Amino acid sequence: MRWKDRLILLGLSILGAFAFAVLALSRGEPVGAIWILIATLSIYMIGYRYYSYFIAYKAFEINDNNPTPAHKFYNGLDYVPTNKWVLFGHHFASISGAGPLVGPVLAAQMGYLPGTLWILLGVVLAGAVQDMVVLTISMRKGGKSLGQIAREELGKVGGFITLLVIYSILIILLAVLGLVVIKALAESPWGTFSVFMTIPIAMLMGIYMWHIRPGAVLQSFIFGVVALLISLYVGRLVAQHETLGKVFTLSEPQLAIALMVYGFFASVLPVWLLLAPRDYLSTFLKLGTIILIAIAVAIANPEIKMPAFTQYAFTGYGPVWKGDLFPFLFITIACGAVSGFHALISSGTSPKMLDKEGHVRLVGYGGMLGESLVAIMALIAAVSMEPGLYFAINSPASEIGKTVQEAAQKISSWGFYITPEYLEEIARKIEEPTILSRTGGAPALAIGMALIFAKITGEALLAFWYHFAILFEAVFILTTIDTGTRVGRYILQDLLSGVSSAFRDYRNLWVNVLTSGITVAGWGYFLYVGVIDPYGGIKTLWPLFGISNQLLATTALVVATVYMVNNGKLKYAWITGLPALFLAINTISAGLIRVFHPDKAIGFLAQAEFLKNAIISNTLPATIPSVEIAHRVIFNNYVNAFMAILYVSLVLCVIAIALYRVFVVVRKSS
């Protein structure tokens, strides 16, 4: 390392350490959000400039002279050499779904410090490492999926179990992401029109970049941004138009069907026509908004209103969600720190589009840092609003009541003083009928973003910024649906390749149509049933979202560790082995606690037993309106318990097989 690099590293370390000290040691005195921003940028620069370089060039010996799969297997459909910035846009847009927007907002219940530490340390040491390492391994193996890699490294049994885990979890993840999109766009013609317009805009960009002016990224980018801004403006006019407003005012079931149709075609069409340019376009809306928030934080330096640790960090019984700091914080904040879904993108579309090996740092590690920045901005938006306002938005009506008077009284009794007048004032300023119990994290993030922007532009624009943030969230999440469906098609082809060798041919149109259709039908079924039935479909499996996603990350890191051992990189196996160990301990613990915890607010089996006794004694809680619904909720708890135990068991099998493989290799080499 040169003296210049050492001095930069020393300077960044001192700056980051000082910012962390301010955040960790401040008690009672005002703390500005800019210190979170300084700590974030310092640790990101250290991670990208030094740690990612070490992994890429020391552990994997990256060499741009090696041909990538995009060149070796070019087919104009999936394998297409792509400009590194376009690919960065595609990868970032594909991995950035609901997680980095919602998870940090919900985790703010514990205080600002636990979430900040996990996001920053988790991404540099685990999340970005997973994304880049899996991307590199897949690239070295011809663009193979994580399931295929597992089959080669763990054997047929380990590979089949991994594929089964991956595909079933992916179906749940895509249905959850789809539900979040639908909740954001339902009955919103402005949002629906603007999001719809990204499809033809992206297709025009793709045709221009790949066929009219190959490589003309800047020109198509300018066109895309201008067209997107125009569509945002026109979207408001469409919403106000008597006829067009009705056309783009879609119900939740209608949006579910539209989302399935879009997911199918996005999975089948060539990546250059829709997927890559749409994600590239969405990236600039996403990153542009996040950079604007960061600039607003740097200028306004909003005060962090939430304490470093709330009482719920110690009791585990908060109004937003129930569970102890360990292990539940680490599954509440999934994307933003580490996410198993990313491993599917890193071994799905992205490795088939890399132009040079050296691009893995920007695409894999850099893309994940971009998503982590989103999570940090979401956390800042949540902790810089009044804590009383935060809990009013995120707590269910069963906790705070249904009127502003009840909510203000209840929340103030927790130590977070708020008045009914203030709650009504915020609702009026964002032009919404109420802000009470807008659970799920997305509305809280939108209000938090709007309040930060309003510090610069004035409160007269608060309503505009709020509705812009809602649109931003919908576009953010939607781009994971298309890539996720395409990745699901790859994985299903891998699973069915044992039945017929025809499924190994990614160029076979009819195979692509069949596997895409099955994948869409899988997540589409859970999504559609979930929007028409509050106790069915994906709403049944919602509690498994965080656990299953982190179990998937555990699996990916375990497979990557075995790959490194099998390929003579034992001395570097700690790079993925240590984060795999932490995630395994944390997530398996979370899964078992959710099943067997004796408190009905946390444990699946305890809640089922409580409702059974309530039926017998005729004392059903107010949230369960009938005996029939009670029986359905009991059944849902048993399903969740079974699925949690199944996933934990399968991942433990993968870990056991991996340990045996490592033992064999180490014994042979000794």
C-alpha positions in Angstrom: 0.0 0.0 0.0 1.4 3.4 -1.0 1.9 6.2 1.5 -0.9 8.2 -0.2 -3.3 5.3 0.4 -2.2 4.9 4.0 -2.8 8.6 4.7 -6.3 8.4 3.1 -7.1 5.3 5.1 -5.9 7.0 8.3 -7.9 10.2 7.6 -11.1 8.3 6.8 -10.6 6.1 9.9 -10.2 9.1 12.2 -13.2 10.9 10.7 -15.4 7.9 10.9 -14.3 7.1 14.4 -15.0 10.6 15.6 -18.5 10.6 14.0 -19.3 7.2 15.6 -18.1 8.6 19.0 -20.5 11.6 18.7 -23.4 9.2 17.9 -22.6 6.6 20.5 -21.6 8.9 23.4 -24.1 11.7 23.1 -26.7 11.5 25.9 -29.3 14.2 26.3 -27.7 16.9 24.1 -28.9 17.5 20.5 -27.2 15.5 17.8 -27.4 16.4 14.1 -28.1 13.8 11.5 -25.0 15.0 9.6 -22.9 12.8 11.9 -24.7 9.7 10.7 -24.0 10.9 7.1 -20.3 11.5 7.9 -19.9 8.1 9.5 -21.6 6.5 6.6 -19.5 8.0 3.8 -16.3 7.3 5.7 -16.9 3.6 6.2 -18.2 3.2 2.6 -15.0 4.8 1.2 -12.9 2.5 3.4 -14.9 -0.5 2.4 -14.9 0.2 -1.4 -11.4 1.5 -1.8 -9.6 -1.0 0.3 -11.6 -4.0 1.3 -13.3 -4.6 -2.0 -9.9 -4.2 -3.8 -8.4 -6.8 -1.4 -11.1 -9.3 -2.1 -11.2 -8.7 -5.9 -7.4 -8.6 -6.6 -5.9 -10.7 -3.8 -8.5 -13.3 -3.1 -9.9 -13.7 -6.6 -7.1 -12.4 -8.8 -9.4 -10.4 -11.1 -8.0 -9.9 -14.6 -9.6 -7.9 -17.3 -7.9 -10.1 -19.9 -10.1 -13.0 -19.0 -13.2 -13.2 -21.3 -16.5 -12.9 -19.3 -19.6 -15.1 -20.0 -21.2 -12.1 -21.8 -18.5 -12.5 -24.5 -18.1 -16.3 -24.4 -21.8 -17.1 -24.6 -23.2 -14.0 -26.3 -26.8 -14.7 -27.5 -28.4 -11.3 -27.6 -31.0 -12.4 -25.0 -29.4 -13.0 -21.6 -25.7 -12.9 -22.4 -25.0 -9.4 -23.5 -21.9 -7.3 -22.8 -23.1 -4.2 -21.1 -21.6 -0.8 -20.3 -20.5 -0.9 -16.6 -22.7 2.1 -15.6 -25.8 0.6 -17.3 -25.1 -2.7 -15.6 -24.5 -0.9 -12.3 -27.9 0.7 -12.8 -29.5 -2.6 -13.6 -28.0 -4.4 -10.6 -28.7 -1.6 -8.1 -32.3 -1.2 -9.3 -32.8 -5.0 -9.2 -31.5 -5.5 -5.6 -33.1 -2.3 -4.2 -36.6 -3.3 -3.2 -38.8 -2.8 -0.2 -36.1 -3.8 2.4 -33.9 -0.8 2.5 -36.9 1.5 2.5 -39.0 -0.2 5.2 -36.7 -2.2 7.4 -34.7 0.7 8.8 -37.9 2.7 9.5 -39.3 -0.2 11.5 -36.0 -0.7 13.3 -36.0 2.9 14.4 -38.3 1.7 17.2 -35.1 0.5 19.0 -33.4 3.9 18.7 -31.0 5.4 16.1 -27.8 3.6 17.2 -28.5 -0.1 16.8 -29.8 0.3 13.2 -26.9 2.6 12.2 -24.3 0.2 13.4 -25.8 -2.8 11.8 -26.4 -1.2 8.4 -22.8 0.2 8.2 -20.9 -2.7 9.6 -23.2 -5.3 8.0 -22.9 -4.0 4.5 -19.1 -3.5 4.5 -18.3 -6.9 6.1 -21.2 -9.1 4.9 -23.7 -7.6 2.4 -21.4 -6.1 -0.2 -19.0 -9.0 0.2 -21.8 -11.5 -0.5 -22.9 -9.6 -3.6 -19.5 -9.2 -5.1 -18.2 -12.6 -4.2 -21.2 -14.4 -5.6 -21.1 -12.2 -8.7 -17.4 -13.1 -9.2 -18.0 -16.8 -8.7 -20.9 -16.9 -11.1 -18.9 -15.0 -13.7 -16.0 -17.5 -13.3 -18.5 -20.3 -13.8 -20.0 -19.0 -17.0 -22.9 -17.1 -15.4 -24.3 -20.1 -13.5 -27.0 -19.6 -10.9 -26.4 -20.0 -7.2 -28.2 -23.3 -7.3 -25.9 -24.7 -10.1 -22.9 -23.4 -8.1 -24.1 -25.2 -5.0 -24.6 -28.4 -7.0 -21.0 -28.3 -8.2 -19.5 -27.3 -4.9 -21.7 -29.3 -2.4 -22.7 -32.3 -4.6 -26.1 -33.3 -6.0 -27.9 -33.6 -2.7 -26.6 -30.3 -1.3 -27.3 -28.6 -4.7 -30.9 -29.9 -4.9 -31.6 -28.7 -1.3 -30.1 -25.3 -2.1 -32.2 -25.0 -5.2 -35.3 -25.9 -3.3 -34.6 -23.4 -0.6 -33.8 -20.7 -3.2 -36.8 -21.1 -5.4 -39.4 -21.4 -2.6 -38.0 -18.4 -0.7 -37.9 -16.4 -4.0 -41.6 -17.0 -4.6 -42.3 -15.6 -1.1 -40.0 -12.6 -1.6 -41.5 -11.7 -5.0 -45.1 -11.9 -3.7 -44.2 -9.7 -0.7 -42.5 -7.1 -2.9 -45.5 -7.2 -5.2 -47.9 -6.5 -2.3 -45.8 -3.5 -1.2 -46.0 -2.1 -4.8 -49.8 -2.6 -4.9 -50.3 -0.9 -1.5 -48.4 2.1 -2.8 -50.2 2.4 -6.2 -53.8 1.2 -5.4 -56.4 3.9 -6.3 -53.5 6.3 -7.2 -53.8 7.3 -10.9 -50.8 9.7 -10.7 -48.5 7.0 -9.4 -49.9 4.3 -11.7 -49.5 6.4 -14.8 -46.0 7.5 -14.0 -44.8 4.0 -13.2 -46.4 2.6 -16.3 -44.6 5.2 -18.5 -41.2 3.9 -17.4 -41.9 0.8 -19.6 -42.2 2.5 -23.1 -39.5 5.0 -22.1 -37.1 2.2 -21.2 -37.8 0.2 -24.4 -37.0 3.3 -26.5 -33.8 3.7 -24.6 -32.9 0.1 -25.1 -33.5 0.2 -28.9 -31.5 3.4 -29.1 -28.5 2.2 -27.0 -28.2 -1.2 -28.7 -29.4 -0.8 -32.3 -29.7 2.9 -33.4 -26.6 4.3 -31.7 -24.8 1.4 -30.0 -23.0 2.5 -26.8 -24.7 6.0 -26.8 -25.4 5.7 -23.0 -25.3 9.5 -22.2 -27.8 10.4 -25.0 -30.3 7.8 -24.0 -29.8 8.7 -20.4 -30.7 12.4 -21.1 -33.7 11.3 -23.1 -34.8 8.9 -20.3 -34.5 11.5 -17.5 -36.3 14.2 -19.4 -39.0 11.8 -20.4 -39.4 10.5 -16.9 -39.7 14.0 -15.5 -42.3 14.9 -18.1 -44.3 11.7 -17.2 -44.2 12.7 -13.5 -45.7 16.1 -14.4 -48.2 14.6 -16.8 -49.2 12.0 -14.2 -50.7 14.7 -12.0 -52.7 16.0 -15.0 -53.9 12.5 -15.8 -55.0 12.0 -12.2 -57.1 15.2 -12.4 -58.6 14.3 -15.8 -62.2 13.0 -15.5 -61.8 10.1 -17.9 -58.1 9.3 -17.9 -58.0 9.5 -14.1 -60.5 6.6 -14.0 -58.5 4.6 -16.5 -55.4 4.7 -14.3 -57.3 4.3 -11.0 -56.8 0.6 -10.4 -57.9 -1.6 -7.5 -55.6 -3.9 -5.7 -56.8 -7.1 -7.7 -56.4 -5.2 -11.0 -52.9 -4.1 -10.0 -52.0 -7.7 -9.0 -53.0 -8.9 -12.5 -51.1 -6.1 -14.2 -48.0 -6.9 -12.2 -48.2 -10.5 -13.2 -48.5 -9.6 -16.9 -45.5 -7.2 -16.6 -43.4 -9.7 -14.7 -44.0 -12.4 -17.4 -43.0 -10.2 -20.3 -40.1 -8.7 -18.5 -38.8 -12.2 -17.9 -39.1 -13.4 -21.5 -38.1 -10.3 -23.5 -34.3 -9.7 -24.2 -32.5 -7.9 -21.3 -31.4 -5.1 -23.6 -35.0 -4.2 -24.7 -36.7 -3.7 -21.3 -34.9 -5.0 -18.2 -31.5 -3.2 -18.4 -32.6 0.2 -19.7 -35.6 0.3 -17.3 -33.5 -0.5 -14.3 -30.9 2.1 -15.5 -33.6 4.7 -15.8 -35.0 3.8 -12.4 -31.6 3.9 -10.8 -31.2 7.6 -11.5 -34.6 8.4 -10.0 -33.7 6.3 -7.0 -30.1 7.5 -6.5 -31.0 11.0 -7.5 -33.7 11.2 -4.8 -31.3 9.7 -2.2 -28.5 12.1 -3.1 -31.0 15.0 -2.8 -31.9 13.7 0.7 -28.2 13.5 1.6 -27.7 17.1 0.4 -30.7 18.2 2.3 -29.3 16.5 5.5 -25.9 18.1 4.9 -27.5 21.6 4.5 -30.3 21.5 7.1 -28.6 19.0 9.5 -31.9 18.0 11.1 -31.8 17.1 14.7 -32.0 13.4 15.6 -35.2 13.3 17.8 -35.2 9.6 18.5 -32.9 8.6 21.4 -29.8 6.4 20.8 -31.7 3.5 22.5 -35.4 3.5 23.4 -36.8 1.4 26.2 -37.9 -1.1 23.6 -34.3 -2.0 22.8 -34.2 -3.5 26.3 -37.7 -4.9 26.8 -38.4 -6.2 23.3 -42.0 -5.2 23.5 -42.4 -2.2 21.3 -45.7 -1.1 19.7 -44.4 -1.3 16.1 -43.1 -4.9 16.4 -42.3 -7.4 19.1 -38.9 -9.1 19.7 -35.6 -8.6 21.3 -32.8 -6.5 19.9 -30.9 -9.8 19.2 -31.8 -11.5 17.0 -34.8 -9.6 15.6 -33.0 -6.3 14.6 -30.9 -8.2 12.2 -33.9 -9.7 10.3 -35.9 -6.4 10.5 -33.1 -4.6 8.7 -32.3 -7.1 6.0 -31.7 -5.3 2.7 -29.3 -2.4 3.4 -27.0 -4.6 5.5 -27.2 -8.0 3.9 -29.9 -9.7 1.8 -30.1 -13.2 0.4 -32.2 -11.9 -2.6 -29.1 -10.1 -3.8 -27.3 -13.4 -4.3 -29.9 -14.4 -6.8 -29.3 -11.3 -8.9 -25.5 -11.6 -8.5 -25.8 -15.1 -9.9 -28.7 -14.4 -12.2 -28.8 -11.6 -14.7 -25.7 -9.5 -13.7 -22.9 -12.0 -14.3 -24.3 -12.7 -17.8 -23.9 -9.0 -18.7 -20.4 -8.1 -17.3 -18.2 -6.7 -20.0 -14.9 -7.0 -17.9 -13.9 -8.9 -14.8 -12.8 -5.6 -13.1 -16.4 -4.4 -13.2 -17.4 -6.7 -10.3 -16.2 -4.1 -7.7 -18.5 -1.3 -9.1 -21.5 -3.6 -9.8 -21.3 -6.0 -6.9 -19.7 -4.1 -4.0 -20.6 -0.6 -5.2 -24.2 -1.5 -6.0 -24.8 -2.9 -2.5 -23.2 0.3 -0.9 -25.7 2.3 -3.0 -28.6 0.2 -1.5 -27.1 0.6 2.0 -27.1 4.4 1.5 -30.8 4.2 0.8 -31.2 2.4 4.1 -29.3 5.0 6.0 -31.4 7.8 4.5 -34.5 5.9 5.4 -33.2 5.6 9.0 -32.4 9.3 9.1 -35.9 10.2 7.8 -37.4 8.1 10.6 -35.3 9.2 13.6 -35.3 12.9 12.7 -39.1 13.2 13.0 -40.7 13.6 16.4 -40.7 10.2 18.1 -44.4 10.7 19.0 -45.2 11.3 15.3 -43.1 8.2 14.4 -45.1 5.9 16.8 -48.4 7.5 15.7 -47.7 6.5 12.1 -46.2 3.0 12.7 -48.2 1.7 15.6 -51.4 -0.4 14.8 -54.7 0.9 16.0 -54.9 -1.9 18.6 -51.9 -0.2 20.3 -52.9 3.5 20.1 -56.6 3.7 19.3 -58.4 5.2 16.3 -58.6 8.9 17.1 -55.8 11.5 17.4 -56.9 12.1 21.0 -56.5 8.5 22.0 -53.2 8.2 20.1 -51.7 11.3 21.6 -52.6 10.2 25.1 -51.3 6.7 24.7 -48.0 7.7 23.0 -47.4 10.4 25.5 -47.8 7.9 28.3 -44.8 6.0 26.7 -42.6 9.0 27.2 -42.9 10.4 23.7 -45.0 13.6 24.1 -47.3 14.5 21.2 -50.5 16.5 20.9 -53.7 15.7 18.9 -53.3 19.1 17.2 -49.9 18.3 15.8 -51.1 15.0 14.4 -54.0 16.7 12.7 -51.7 19.4 11.4 -49.3 17.0 9.7 -52.1 15.1 8.1 -53.6 18.4 6.8 -50.2 19.5 5.4 -49.6 16.3 3.4 -53.2 16.4 2.2 -54.1 13.0 3.7 -57.2 12.3 5.8 -55.1 10.7 8.6 -51.6 9.6 9.5 -52.6 7.3 12.3 -51.6 3.6 12.0 -50.2 3.9 8.5 -48.1 0.8 9.3 -45.6 -1.0 7.1 -42.8 1.7 7.1 -43.5 3.2 3.7 -45.8 6.1 4.8 -43.4 6.9 7.7 -40.5 7.1 5.3 -42.5 9.4 2.9 -43.4 11.7 5.7 -39.9 11.7 7.1 -38.5 12.5 3.6 -41.0 15.2 3.1 -40.2 16.9 6.4 -36.4 16.9 5.5 -37.0 18.4 2.1 -39.4 20.9 3.6 -36.6 22.3 5.8 -35.0 23.5 2.6 -38.0 24.4 0.4 -40.5 25.4 3.1 -43.6 23.6 4.4 -45.8 24.9 1.5 -44.4 22.0 -0.6 -44.8 19.4 2.1 -47.7 17.7 0.3 -45.8 17.6 -3.0 -42.7 16.0 -1.4 -44.9 13.5 0.4 -46.6 12.3 -2.8 -43.3 12.4 -4.7 -41.8 10.1 -2.0 -44.7 7.6 -2.3 -44.1 7.5 -6.1 -40.4 7.1 -5.5 -41.0 4.1 -3.3 -43.3 2.4 -5.8 -40.8 2.7 -8.6 -38.0 1.6 -6.2 -39.7 -1.6 -5.4 -41.2 -2.5 -8.8 -37.8 -2.9 -10.5 -37.1 -6.0 -8.3 -40.1 -7.8 -9.6 -38.9 -8.0 -13.2 -35.4 -9.2 -12.5 -36.6 -11.5 -9.7 -39.0 -13.2 -12.1 -36.2 -13.7 -14.6 -33.9 -15.1 -11.9 -36.8 -17.4 -10.9 -37.0 -18.7 -14.4 -33.2 -19.5 -14.4 -33.6 -21.4 -11.1 -36.7 -23.3 -12.2 -34.8 -24.4 -15.3 -32.0 -25.6 -13.1 -34.4 -27.6 -11.0 -36.1 -29.1 -14.1 -32.9 -29.9 -15.9 -32.8 -33.3 -14.2 -36.1 -34.1 -15.9 -35.1 -33.0 -19.4 -31.9 -31.6 -20.8 -34.0 -29.1 -22.8 -34.4 -27.0 -19.7 -30.6 -26.3 -19.8 -31.0 -24.3 -23.0 -31.6 -20.6 -22.0 -32.1 -19.7 -25.6 -35.1 -22.0 -26.1 -38.1 -19.6 -26.3 -40.7 -22.2 -25.4 -38.7 -23.3 -22.3 -38.4 -19.6 -21.3 -42.1 -19.1 -21.7 -43.0 -22.2 -19.7 -40.7 -21.6 -16.8 -41.5 -17.9 -16.7 -45.2 -18.7 -16.7 -44.8 -21.2 -13.8 -42.7 -18.7 -11.8 -45.2 -15.8 -12.3 -48.1 -18.2 -11.5 -46.3 -19.1 -8.2 -45.8 -15.7 -6.8 -48.8 -14.3 -8.6 -51.1 -16.8 -6.8 -49.9 -15.8 -3.3 -50.1 -12.1 -4.3 -53.6 -12.2 -5.7 -55.1 -14.2 -2.9 -53.4 -11.8 -0.5 -55.0 -8.7 -1.9 -58.5 -10.2 -2.0 -58.3 -11.9 1.4 -56.7 -10.2 4.5 -56.1 -13.6 6.1 -54.8 -15.5 3.0 -52.1 -15.6 0.3 -48.9 -13.8 1.0 -50.4 -12.2 4.1 -50.2 -15.6 5.6 -46.5 -15.9 5.0 -45.6 -12.3 5.6 -44.0 -13.0 9.0 -41.5 -15.3 7.2 -40.1 -12.5 5.0 -37.2 -11.4 7.1 -36.2 -14.8 8.3 -36.3 -16.5 4.9 -34.4 -13.7 3.3 -31.6 -13.9 5.8 -31.5 -17.7 5.6 -31.0 -17.3 1.9 -28.0 -15.0 2.6 -26.6 -17.6 5.0 -26.9 -20.2 2.3 -25.2 -18.0 -0.3 -22.3 -17.2 2.0 -21.9 -20.9 3.0 -21.8 -21.9 -0.7 -19.2 -19.1 -1.5 -17.0 -20.3 1.4 -17.0 -23.9 0.1 -16.2 -22.6 -3.3 -13.1 -20.8 -1.9 -12.0 -23.9 -0.1 -12.5 -26.1 -3.1 -10.5 -23.8 -5.3 -7.4 -23.5 -3.2 -8.3 -20.2 -1.4 -8.6 -21.7 2.1 -6.6 -18.8 3.6 -9.3 -16.3 2.3 -12.3 -18.4 3.3 -12.8 -16.2 6.4 -14.0 -13.4 4.1 -17.3 -15.2 3.6 -17.1 -17.7 6.4 -17.3 -15.3 9.3 -20.4 -13.4 8.0 -21.9 -16.8 7.2 -21.3 -17.9 10.8 -22.9 -14.7 12.3 -26.0 -14.9 10.0 -26.4 -18.6 10.7 -26.4 -18.1 14.5 -28.7 -15.0 14.3 -31.2 -16.1 11.8 -31.6 -19.7 12.9 -32.1 -18.3 16.4 -34.8 -15.9 15.1 -36.6 -18.7 13.3 -36.7 -21.0 16.3 -37.7 -18.2 18.6 -40.6 -17.2 16.3 -41.8 -20.8 16.4 -41.4 -21.7 20.1 -41.5 -18.4 22.1 -44.0 -18.7 24.9 -45.4 -15.2 24.3 -48.4 -15.1 21.9 -47.1 -11.7 20.5 -43.9 -13.4 19.2 -44.3 -17.2 19.0 -46.4 -18.8 16.2 -47.4 -21.8 18.3 -48.2 -19.6 21.4 -50.5 -17.4 19.4 -52.3 -20.5 17.9 -52.7 -21.9 21.4 -54.0 -18.6 22.8 -56.6 -18.3 20.1 -57.8 -21.9 20.6 -58.3 -21.2 24.3 -60.0 -17.9 23.4 -62.5 -19.8 21.1 -63.3 -22.2 23.9 -63.8 -19.4 26.5 -65.6 -17.1 24.0 -63.0 -14.3 24.7 -61.7 -13.5 21.3 -59.6 -10.3 21.1 -61.0 -7.3 19.3 -58.6 -7.8 16.3 -60.2 -11.2 15.6 -63.9 -10.5 14.6 -65.2 -14.1 14.4 -64.6 -17.7 15.3 -64.1 -18.5 11.6 -61.3 -16.0 11.2 -59.8 -17.2 14.5 -59.5 -20.7 13.0 -57.9 -19.3 9.9 -55.4 -17.3 11.9 -54.6 -20.5 13.9 -54.0 -22.4 10.7 -51.8 -19.6 9.4 -49.7 -19.8 12.5 -49.2 -23.5 12.1 -48.2 -23.0 8.4 -45.7 -20.3 9.4 -44.3 -22.6 12.2 -43.9 -25.5 9.8 -42.3 -23.4 7.1 -39.9 -21.7 9.5 -38.8 -25.2 10.9 -38.5 -26.5 7.3 -36.3 -23.6 6.1 -34.1 -23.8 9.2 -33.8 -27.6 8.8 -32.9 -27.3 5.1 -30.3 -24.6 5.8 -28.8 -26.7 8.6 -28.5 -29.6 6.1 -26.6 -27.3 3.7 -24.3 -26.1 6.5 -23.6 -29.7 7.5 -22.8 -30.8 4.0 -20.6 -27.7 3.6 -18.7 -28.5 6.8 -18.1 -32.0 5.6 -16.8 -30.8 2.2 -14.4 -28.4 3.9 -13.2 -31.1 6.3 -12.4 -33.4 3.4 -10.5 -30.7 1.5 -8.5 -29.7 4.6 -7.7 -33.3 5.5 -6.4 -33.9 2.0 -4.3 -30.8 2.0 -2.7 -31.6 5.4 
